Amino acid sequence: MINLNKKLIYCFLILLVFLGIFTIHNFMNLGINLESNQNKSLTNYQPINGNIRYGLNSTRNKHKQPFSRDSIWNLPLRLDAEYEPTNLGEAYDISPEINYYIVTQKNDPIVNWYRLKNWGVGRCERGGKLLGKIPVPQDLIIPDATETKTPNNAAAFLQPDGHTLIQMNPLTRCEAGGPVFGYETPQTEDIYGQGITGGQGGSGLSSIGGTIRLGELLPDAPPIPHVLKLLVYGHQYLYNQSPGYRWPAIRADAYAFKDSSDLRYGGTDPNLVMGALLALPPNVTVESLKLETIPGKKLFYALQNFGGYIVDDTAWDSYAIAVEKGVPEEFKQAYGFSFSSNRQKPSPFFNDINKLFQALEVVTNNSPINNLNPDDFRKPLAPSLKKIPN
């Protein structure tokens, strides 16, 4: 009986030793795998040709990718796209263009909406025309401009009906519960419709179509499935002759052709105007551009498969890409460097953005499409929108 107990104890001890070795071995492998995955996610992003896969019954969420599948913001580039080179050079600065998408509810306070009286400091100064009353979340605050920062703040308020978008720029609200300030747009849009127009002041294009959403630039995110919105320095690049815009834009900046303005458009390329669709031609590759960063490669695939519209003027030697509020913070946390950068302290992302912009070409035959044939496009058409309440 005693010998049997000793044998059982010996077996139990041997089992414990074996389990300990097995656990240590797997823990070490887990550490190696985690390190390997981290390195892969931060340095070796290799999307499969930017493929976007949709299931048979896929639908889209209007809050994540708004507007109809035939909207200019959701259509991939056509296979018969015709490209012309641009003269875009290296910019001193790159930065995000922050867009605001505010979903309102029936119980949100109804507040006054005033036309802006001042573009610079003092955006919340009253005296502009009362444009109406709209529901606005109580705690929403969008700060005033400063002496050095006058953001465009293109914004869209989705109304409680779940359809209507009221858009404006530059959205400003200096105190919780107070009125909102911003210039009106020519018309409202339906989030389930084509959504062409909105609060991008230089072009009259949508406040939220083409906006990079939260999560879309993260390392493990799928390829960006929509067109982008781009901003260039009008005084240097946008064509210096009227009208200064083309479809789908509905206007150019008010100062575009004023000789008295320091911001007068000064470019010589007739193709570079508000509403121009820019894209990377098919022969350009990640390798040929020597892109270094994951977000740079993600933008590459979006610009080659969907392109980006010129929607506004950066008003200085800078390139900008429209992103949803919160994206720059998310970006910094994921990658350890800022979305914003300049020539004095260039980041790898700064270098990538400049390489991308300098490689962009104008799609000269971009025009409205009456009949959608999926075989005509570089990528699958977007799924239908799912009808959901706010």
Protein Blocks (a to p, Z undefined) as FASTA:
>chain_A
ZZmmmmmmmmmmmmmmmmmmmmmmmmmmmmmmmmmmmmmmmmmcccehhiacddfkbccd
fklmgcjfkbmklmccdfkbccdddfbdcdfbdcddddddddddfklccddddddfbfbg
oilpghiacfbdcdddfklccddddfkbccfkiacdddfkomaccdddddddfbghiacd
ddddfbdcdfklnolaccbfknopafkgopacehjlgmklccdfbdcdddddfklmmccb
dehiacfbfbdcfklmgmkbmkbcfbfbfklcghiacdddfkbcfklnopabfklmmmmm
mmmmnopadfbdehiacddddddehjlmmmmmmnopafbdcfklccfklmmmmmmmmmpc
cdfkgccdfbdcfklpfbdcddddddddZZ
